[in-house]
């Protein structure tokens, strides 16, 4: 897809755009997408960053965790998203066990994501243990977004989705990890489900942007799962989620109306058929 802008559309957003937004004090908006149609809608609405999250495991595939997602799954979803985007920066998660074994394997995974899906960067979960891996990926010319705090791929290690880094030791480690990720070359870091005060401290310490999800208002940007903020998923009700629509109810009513019209013979009408 062309990176050139035209008078009719804004310039293509890049990783440098995101870094510059922090310097200018401009907030960064990020939402998820997993398919062409949703990506096109979100992009046309003016979102800054689209995350092809491994949350597709929950939202699209119905798994309990993000662990089952494979690299092939993620490449498929990411390629669908990229085809629907003109302006937004598209970042894709590297899924569980596609980067944790060796730095060489991680680079191969990131390279496949870039070449086969056409994304603009990848996101990896974790701190100090994967710093060398991140540095190797960045050295190859692939932008990396970090992810600290609650890291869903490690849910079986944590055993819970509760707020992370509430104690001094874990908070100190998270701050150190954030510094290490910046030094390794990350262009931004997602902070998930940590105390707002800690997120504010991390954001002030770093020259790269922080993107919060359940991490308070001091982060340089915010991200939500699009299906959650649109109210398509009624069961998920975390404290940090603000619903901007009730599409679950709206879609249910639309489907019920269609069923009623088919059953009654009202659809299709004469105007909706060919002579």
N, C-alpha and C positions, 0 to 999 in steps of 0.2 A: 504494500500500500504506500502511496506517495507520502512523503513527509513535507511536501511543499504546501503552503497555505494559499488561499485565494481570498479575494475581497469579500466573498460570501461566507467564509467560515474562519474561526479563530486559528492561530498557529498550532501546530502539533505540539502536545505537551511531552517534554522529555524529562529524564532524571535531573538534568540541570535546572529545568523549570521549577521542579519541586524544591530543590535546594534553595534557589533564588527566592521562592515564595516565603520560606522561613526567614531569610534575611530581610525581606520587606515587611514581615509581620502579617502576611496574608495566610489565612487558614486554608488547609488542604482538605478537599472532600474525596472520599474513597468509598466505593460500594463494590459488592461482588457481582459477577455474572458468570454463567456457565454455558450459555448458548447464544446463537446469533441474534435472535429476536430481542432478548432481554438486554444484550450488550448494545444493540443499536438504539434502543429506547433510552438507556442510561447515558450513552454517549451523546445522543442528540439533546438530552436535557442539560448537558453542560458539566458532567462530572469530571473531576481532574484525573483521578486514577481508578482503573477497574482492576480488581483483584479476582483472578480465576483461582478461587480458594479450594483447598482439598475438602472444604466444607461441602463440596459437591457430593461427598460420600454420604452425608446426612440428608441434604436437601434434595438431591437428584436421585440417589440410589437407595435411600432409606436405611442405611447402616446406622448403628448406634454411635460409632466413633469414626474418626477420619482415617484410622489405621488401614482399612482394606483397600484404599485407593492405590492404584499402580501408576507408574510413569506413563504407560500407554493410555490409561484412562484420562490422566491430566492433559496429555498432549492433545487428545481428541477434543476435550472441552475447551482448551485454550485456543485451538485452531478455529473452532466455531466462533468464539468470542472475537478474535482478531478480525475475522471477515466482516464483523458488524460494526467495527470502530473506525472512525475517521480522525478524531482529535485526542481522545484520552490516552494516557500512558497505561499500557497493559502489563501487569505483573502476574506471574503464575507461581503457585506453591510447588516446590519439589516435594513429592509425597514421602511418606515414611519408608525408610530403608533404601531410598534412591540416592542418598548422600552421606549416610552415617558410617558406612563401612570403611571406605578409603577416599582420600581427596581425589584420586584419579577417577574413581567411579562417579563421584559427585560432579566432576568437570564434564564427564561424558553425559550424565543426566541433564545438566544445565545446557550443554551444547545441543542435545537433541531437542530440548524445549524451545530453544531459540531458533534452530534451523527448521524443525518440522512444524512447529506451531506458529512461529513468527512473533512471539511475545517480545517485549522490550526489556525484560529483566525477570529474575526469579526471586522467590522468598524462601528463606531457610529458618527453621526454628532452632534456638539454642544459643549458648554463649561461649565460654572459654573452650569447651571441647571441640568446637567446630571452627574456631578462628582461623586456623591454618587452611582449612578447606575453603572458607570464604575468600581468603587472600588469593588462593590459587585460581578460583573462579573469576575473581575480579581482574587478576593479572592477565587472564585470557581475553579480557574485554567484555565480560558479561556483567551487567549491573546486578547488584544484590541488595535486597531489602532484608533486614534482620527481623527477628521476632523473639521478644522476651516476655517474661511474666508467666501467665498461663499458656502453656504450649500444648495444644490438644493432641499432638502426636505422641506425647509422653503421658497420656492420661492413665495408662496402666501403672506407671511409676508413681504418679501423684495419688491415684486412687480416688480423686475427687475434682470437681470443677470449681472449688471454692477460691476466693481471692488469694493471690500469691503475694509473697514478700511483705507480710504484715509484721514479721519479726525483724530485729536489727540485723542479724547475721545474713538472712536471705536478701534483705533490702540492700545491704552493703555489696553483696555478691552481684545483684542485678545491676547496680550502678557501675561496678567494675566491668561487668560483661558488656554493658552499653559502650563504655569507653573503648574496650577491646574491639568491638564490632566496628566502631567508627575508624579506629586505627587500621583495621583489616581492609577497609575500603567500602563498607556499606554506605549507600547513598541515603538511606532512611531506616528507621526501626519501628516496627509495630510493638506497642506496649499493651498487653491484654490483661485485664482484670487484676490491676494492682492498685494500691492506695493512691488517691489523687495527689497527695503531698509528695509521695515518692516520684510519681510521674512528672510533677512540676520540677523537681530537683534534677531529674535526668534530662528533661527538655532544656533546662537552663545550662546544663553542663556541656551539651553537645552542640556542634556546629551543623550537624545534619538534622533533618526533621524527624520528629516523633509522630506516629499516627496511633491514636488511642482507640481502644474498644473496652469500655468499662474502666478507663484510667483517668477520668476527669477532664475538665475543660482547659487545662493548661497545656495540653499537647498541641503540637503544631497543626494537627489535622485529626479527623475522626473517620472511622470505618464501621459499617454495619453490613450484615448479610441482607441483601436486597429483599429476599423473600420474607425475612422477619420484619423489616421496616414497612413493607407493603401490607402486612397483615395476612399473608398467605398461610403462614404457620401460626395457628392459634395456641398450640401447646407450649411453645417456648416463651417464657415470660421472665427473663432476667431483669434485674434492677436497671441496668444500663440501656435497655432497649426502649426507644421511642417509636411507636407505630404511627406512620403518617397516612395510612389508609387501612380500610377493612376489606381487602380484596377477597378474602375467604368468603365472607357473607355475600358480596356482590357477585362473585362467580357462581356460588351455590344457587342464588336466586335466578341467574341467567340460565343455568343448566336446567333448573326446574321449570322455568317458563318454556324452554325449548321442548322438554319432554311433554309438557301439557299441550303445546301447539301441535306436536306430531301425533299424539294420542287422539286429539280432537279432530284432526284433519285440517286444522287451520293453516298449517305449514306443510308444503308450500302453497301460496296463493296463486291466482292466475298470473299476477304480475311477476312471480318468482319462478315461472316455468317457460319453456320455449314452445312456440307454435309450430 
